[in-house]
Amino acid sequence: MTVIDLLLIILIILASTLVVYTIITLKKLMTKVEAVTSDIHNFIEKANPVLEELSDVSRRANKIVSEAENYWDEIDRSIRKVKEKISDVKNLNFMGDAENPAKDLIKNIKAISKGVSAFWQAFRRK
């Protein structure tokens, strides 16, 4: 046996050992990849109900906000109607003054009657 034959045998043994080591390492790596895949699958399975619940909560919150906006619109309309009615009442008071010119005459007559009654009371005391 020559040196080349010995080196060739050593090279074949080392290559075989390297192939076995690579197979063992790939098997361990494959096991870890499967574990990670399983963990990711479990995470997705657990996350789906949470996401569905979050979606449901978002839908409910949207509904509540929409209803609150509707109530706010109704309150705003009611406030505007009250303002309009108050404005109409104020306008009626001004219009009443303009439409009733006898109002000043009635005030004057009342003032004269109070003056006359005050005069008679003062006259009676003397």
C-alpha positions in Angstrom: 0.0 0.0 0.0 1.3 3.3 -0.9 0.9 6.7 0.6 -1.6 7.7 -2.0 -3.8 4.7 -1.1 -3.6 5.5 2.6 -4.4 9.1 1.9 -7.3 8.1 -0.3 -8.7 5.8 2.4 -8.4 8.6 4.9 -10.1 11.0 2.5 -12.9 8.5 1.9 -13.3 8.0 5.7 -13.3 11.8 6.3 -15.8 12.4 3.5 -18.1 9.7 4.9 -17.8 11.2 8.4 -18.5 14.7 6.9 -21.6 13.3 5.1 -22.8 11.6 8.3 -22.2 14.8 10.3 -24.0 16.9 7.7 -27.0 14.5 7.8 -27.2 14.6 11.6 -26.9 18.4 11.6 -29.6 18.7 8.9 -31.8 16.4 10.9 -31.4 18.6 14.0 -31.9 21.7 11.9 -35.1 20.2 10.4 -36.4 19.3 13.9 -35.8 22.9 15.0 -37.5 24.3 11.9 -40.5 22.0 12.5 -40.6 23.3 16.1 -40.6 26.9 15.0 -43.2 26.1 12.4 -45.3 24.4 15.0 -44.9 27.5 17.3 -45.8 29.8 14.6 -48.9 27.7 13.8 -49.9 27.7 17.5 -49.4 31.5 17.6 -51.6 32.0 14.6 -54.2 29.7 16.1 -54.2 31.7 19.3 -54.1 35.0 17.5 -57.1 34.4 15.3 -59.7 34.5 18.2 -58.0 37.6 19.6 -58.2 39.3 16.2 -61.8 38.3 15.8 -62.6 39.7 19.2 -60.7 42.9 18.4 -62.7 43.1 15.2 -66.0 42.7 17.1 -64.9 45.3 19.7 -64.1 47.7 16.8 -67.5 47.1 15.2 -69.2 47.8 18.6 -67.2 50.9 19.2 -68.0 52.1 15.7 -71.7 51.5 16.4 -71.5 53.4 19.7 -69.7 56.3 18.1 -72.3 56.4 15.2 -75.2 56.4 17.7 -73.5 59.1 19.8 -73.0 61.2 16.6 -76.7 60.8 15.8 -77.7 61.8 19.3 -75.4 64.8 19.1 -77.0 65.8 15.8 -80.5 65.5 17.4 -79.3 67.7 20.3 -77.8 70.2 17.9 -81.1 70.4 16.0 -83.1 70.8 19.2 -80.8 73.6 20.3 -81.1 75.3 17.0 -84.9 75.0 17.1 -85.0 76.5 20.6 -82.8 79.4 19.5 -85.1 79.9 16.5 -88.2 79.9 18.8 -86.5 82.4 21.2 -85.5 84.6 18.2 -89.1 84.4 17.0 -90.4 85.4 20.4 -88.0 88.4 20.5 -89.1 89.4 17.0 -92.7 89.2 18.0 -92.1 91.5 21.0 -90.5 94.1 18.6 -93.3 93.6 16.1 -95.9 94.0 18.9 -94.4 97.4 19.7 -94.6 98.4 16.1 -98.1 97.0 15.5 -99.7 98.4 18.6 -99.3 102.2 18.6 -102.1 102.5 21.2 -99.7 100.9 23.7 -98.1 104.3 24.4 -101.5 105.9 24.8 -102.5 103.2 27.4 -99.3 103.8 29.3 -100.0 107.5 29.4 -103.6 107.0 30.6 -102.3 104.7 33.4 -99.8 107.3 34.4 -102.4 110.0 34.4 -104.7 107.8 36.5 -101.9 107.2 39.0 -101.1 110.9 39.1 -104.8 111.8 39.7 -105.1 109.2 42.5 -101.9 110.5 44.1 -103.3 114.1 43.9 -106.6 113.1 45.5 -104.9 111.2 48.3 -102.6 114.2 48.9 -105.7 116.6 48.7 -107.7 114.5 51.2 -104.8 114.6 53.7 -104.9 118.4 53.9 
